[in-house]
């Protein structure tokens, strides 16, 4: 295939393409999910703009209460937007969607160890899996963009950088672990808009947990994120940190439940819900 | 006792006094809880102004997941601010507090039937009880008052009126039931401030679920609330309805768990948390 002539995103098993192309922001949520189901994978920042994106964690029913309680006790990183009944791959947030096929890439965990990163988890699915859909900060990027805030990772065609912090979550039952954050470099004059617009969307992490010196969160080097890609900042940019829905994956690594399925960081499930539904004013 | 000479609140077993006196708004949260623990009972609107008030529902551990999921699926009436470990009567929201003694009045339920309304539930307590503390709209009344919104029920020394609506909650496991709302008559010129100030506090029910015609919620007669007291409105006042933390009690009545303890409507637990902690901006 001649890539210079055909710009439509295509699955390349060994080298997944970035979903964001010049048209991806205008896809409907349903179209985006259909393309993902057909095999398209990659980070979803900027895709189907205006639609709520969510993190996934599916655990055996025996772990569902601990997981829901962990989310309740850590609402900044883990704002729960839907919980499925055990075994069900459907959600009220996306008509006709299948949670086993409609995420760009998954991570499969056994005893806290990553064992597979497929684009389809039907072969891993279990009838006792309860799935938690957790708000994602990609959701408020649309609002930030509308308010004039530059989004460096989207400009640079990269996944957002994410970091495991030294800040522990409040434990719940058998689950414990550190908070994970995403980072966006923000020019000082855009900082008020970035804080205001994200704060009005508490269901997708809300306002930042920290602005400025990364060492306050125990982050040693912004150029070496734990997940996603490093992003180039302009000289005056301030690093702004939002709580991140990869936090449950850090809890899986720390707490070692026997089995879990999650999304791959940055490769989110795109729902039918509009960002505006979650704005408090 | 000569009530005209002594205005200090006193427990009268048969006729509980309204907690709100000329000094109650200035009590610290700890003082308010200490007075309640000594036996003071009555509605808590306006008490310890600026502190977060919460609804209580305690259920056997076997019902905890259904309850937490019911709250997650109905975040407007049931915003969860804390969940205790089974059997524990303490909460991170109030230092040194005992959930068995520090609410003005409780309701004890067996198989969905109200069996007792004590001011202390130590004799009813069980080691398997998980307690859910749910945000209360009394919390944002302070913000409404600061913004100049008149609060009729407080002016009139009454409990806020609450109504069971015809709007069903989204069920969760064995729990189902209708949404309950509280109502405050608001003068039209104060409506924007009432909506804005409450919306910025989603953890204590957030913005109203309805303004105006009560029949849209299936409420037939505002003068006959299902809980609390009727309140006198001025001619131009618009009835404004907020989702209410008595909703879990309606679910208890509809779903009949074998055992539950709740607060008595309007007689809330007063936490150390400040309203401001829950403001999104």
Interface residues (C-beta under 8 A of the other chain):
Chain A: X64 X65 X68 X69 X72 X73 X80 X83 X195 X196 X199 X200 X202 X206 X207 X280 X281
Chain B: X64 X65 X68 X69 X72 X73 X80 X83 X195 X196 X199 X200 X202 X206 X207 X280 X281
